[in-house]
Amino acid sequence: MKRLELVDGAQVDAPSADTVRDAVGKLSASIEFVVLRETAGGFVQAAWGPPAGLTPGHFLLETAGEHVDGHVQAVVTNVDQLVGAFLGFLEDDRSWAEEHSWSRWTG
């Protein structure tokens, strides 16, 4: 089962594509972080700009699971790419992971 988790602690079990699209599209200074977790393992998450050590307009995309090798991260500047990553993870479509240049997560 998938679970959407928001920075304010709110959780949505088995979110719809529209719920995920809406949450990711609202990443900003007021909503800095969102994660979509597979309760059996794996996740995709994104953080907005300055809190993630990036300039405004940039996002840190992280993921782990069978679709990648370890816990990896990429910097993304296009919200549509973020939405695509989250929707791909939601729908168990691994192709989105090939669209990014990943580096090992440095935490």
Secondary structure per residue as TSV (DSSP state, phi and psi in degrees):
chain	resnum	aa	ss	phi	psi
A	1	M	-	360.0	143.4
A	2	K	E	-94.9	147.4
A	3	R	E	-136.0	126.3
A	4	L	E	-91.7	128.6
A	5	E	E	-123.1	131.3
A	6	L	E	-107.3	161.3
A	7	V	T	-57.6	-29.1
A	8	D	T	-83.2	3.9
A	9	G	S	94.0	-7.8
A	10	A	-	-65.9	144.2
A	11	Q	E	-132.5	141.9
A	12	V	E	-127.7	113.3
A	13	D	E	-78.6	140.6
A	14	A	S	48.8	56.6
A	15	P	-	-67.5	152.2
A	16	S	-	-79.9	165.4
A	17	A	H	-60.5	-38.4
A	18	D	H	-65.0	-39.6
A	19	T	H	-63.8	-43.8
A	20	V	H	-64.9	-47.9
A	21	R	H	-56.6	-44.0
A	22	D	H	-64.8	-45.5
A	23	A	H	-63.9	-46.0
A	24	V	H	-68.1	-38.8
A	25	G	H	-66.2	-17.1
A	26	K	T	-96.3	5.1
A	27	L	-	-57.8	127.4
A	28	S	S	-170.4	-168.4
A	29	A	S	-60.7	-30.5
A	30	S	S	-88.8	-25.5
A	31	I	S	-127.2	93.4
A	32	E	-	-87.5	-14.6
A	33	F	E	-153.4	141.6
A	34	V	E	-148.3	142.9
A	35	V	E	-134.9	141.7
A	36	L	E	-117.2	116.4
A	37	R	E	-114.1	139.4
A	38	E	E	-90.1	118.7
A	39	T	T	-63.0	-20.1
A	40	A	T	-86.7	-4.3
A	41	G	S	133.4	144.1
A	42	G	-	94.5	156.1
A	43	F	E	-163.8	166.1
A	44	V	E	-135.4	136.9
A	45	Q	E	-145.2	157.3
A	46	A	E	-140.6	145.4
A	47	A	E	-128.4	145.3
A	48	W	E	-87.7	137.6
A	49	G	T	20.6	-118.8
A	50	P	G	-52.5	-42.4
A	51	P	G	-61.9	-22.7
A	52	A	G	-95.5	7.8
A	53	G	T	81.0	18.9
A	54	L	S	-119.7	165.3
A	55	T	-	-77.4	156.3
A	56	P	T	-53.9	144.0
A	57	G	T	91.5	-4.5
A	58	H	-	-115.7	149.8
A	59	F	E	-132.0	144.6
A	60	L	E	-97.4	118.4
A	61	L	E	-104.3	126.6
A	62	E	E	-126.2	151.9
A	63	T	E	-157.0	158.0
A	64	A	E	-153.6	151.7
A	65	G	S	143.3	-170.3
A	66	E	T	-67.0	-17.0
A	67	H	T	-82.3	-9.7
A	68	V	S	-141.8	170.4
A	69	D	S	-97.3	94.8
A	70	G	S	87.5	-158.8
A	71	H	S	-98.6	117.1
A	72	V	E	-126.7	164.8
A	73	Q	E	-143.0	158.0
A	74	A	E	-151.1	149.5
A	75	V	E	-92.6	131.5
A	76	V	E	-126.5	138.4
A	77	T	-	-111.1	-5.5
A	78	N	-	-113.2	117.9
A	79	V	H	-61.3	-33.6
A	80	D	H	-62.1	-35.2
A	81	Q	H	-65.6	-39.5
A	82	L	H	-62.4	-48.5
A	83	V	H	-58.9	-43.2
A	84	G	H	-60.7	-39.3
A	85	A	H	-64.7	-46.4
A	86	F	H	-66.3	-42.3
A	87	L	H	-67.7	-37.7
A	88	G	H	-61.5	-44.7
A	89	F	H	-63.0	-42.7
A	90	L	H	-58.0	-40.7
A	91	E	T	-94.4	9.6
A	92	D	T	58.5	32.3
A	93	D	-	-99.6	110.7
A	94	R	G	-83.0	-6.6
A	95	S	G	-62.5	-29.1
A	96	W	G	-59.6	-30.5
A	97	A	G	-65.4	-25.3
A	98	E	G	-77.6	-9.5
A	99	E	G	-86.2	-2.2
A	100	H	S	-122.1	152.5
A	101	S	-	-94.3	103.3
A	102	W	-	-89.5	147.7
A	103	S	E	-127.9	159.5
A	104	R	E	-61.9	139.5
A	105	W	-	-64.6	132.4
A	106	T	-	-108.2	-3.5
A	107	G	-	48.6	360.0
